[in-house]
Amino acid sequence: MADHNELGKEGEEIAVAWLLQNGYTVVERNWYFQKAEIDIIAQKDTGTLVIVEVKTRTSNFIGNPEEFVSPKKIKLLIKAAHEYVVYHKLEVEVRFDIIAIVKNSKYQHIDHIEDAFYFF
């Protein structure tokens, strides 16, 4: 597996641990719908479903990790989240968060951005 794939998986593990430590329940991981993947689906309260996109980089030299969530990715996340809610017949609010991680051999920083983007 390529190094960037390993870093991505490691970032998702870090994000899950962070969410659990901060009172979230992880409902699903790596949920797919067509071409879209939701990294983590979580809840902190029963009325809100939190769709989490995890972005991990070894540095922020060329930009912060959250800056790499493209408009196309946002569109796919919204589509997948809608399908998840419909498929499971849920009556919940949906929130889109990004967990941005910078991790290398000397440094690790986690930034949880709640309501990172809105859908209309």
Secondary structure in CASP SS format (residue, H / E / C, confidence):
PFRMAT SS
TARGET T0000
AUTHOR 0000-0000-0000
METHOD secondary structure of the structure
MODEL  1
M C 1.00
A C 1.00
D H 1.00
H H 1.00
N H 1.00
E H 1.00
L H 1.00
G H 1.00
K H 1.00
E H 1.00
G H 1.00
E H 1.00
E H 1.00
I H 1.00
A H 1.00
V H 1.00
A H 1.00
W H 1.00
L H 1.00
L H 1.00
Q H 1.00
N C 1.00
G C 1.00
Y C 1.00
T E 1.00
V E 1.00
V E 1.00
E E 1.00
R E 1.00
N E 1.00
W E 1.00
Y E 1.00
F E 1.00
Q C 1.00
K C 1.00
A E 1.00
E E 1.00
I E 1.00
D E 1.00
I E 1.00
I E 1.00
A E 1.00
Q E 1.00
K C 1.00
D C 1.00
T C 1.00
G C 1.00
T E 1.00
L E 1.00
V E 1.00
I E 1.00
V E 1.00
E E 1.00
V E 1.00
K E 1.00
T E 1.00
R E 1.00
T C 1.00
S C 1.00
N C 1.00
F C 1.00
I C 1.00
G C 1.00
N C 1.00
P H 1.00
E H 1.00
E H 1.00
F H 1.00
V C 1.00
S C 1.00
P H 1.00
K H 1.00
K H 1.00
I H 1.00
K H 1.00
L H 1.00
L H 1.00
I H 1.00
K H 1.00
A H 1.00
A H 1.00
H H 1.00
E H 1.00
Y H 1.00
V H 1.00
V H 1.00
Y H 1.00
H C 1.00
K C 1.00
L C 1.00
E C 1.00
V C 1.00
E E 1.00
V E 1.00
R E 1.00
F E 1.00
D E 1.00
I E 1.00
I E 1.00
A E 1.00
I E 1.00
V E 1.00
K E 1.00
N C 1.00
S C 1.00
K C 1.00
Y C 1.00
Q E 1.00
H E 1.00
I E 1.00
D E 1.00
H E 1.00
I E 1.00
E C 1.00
D C 1.00
A C 1.00
F C 1.00
Y C 1.00
F C 1.00
F C 1.00
END
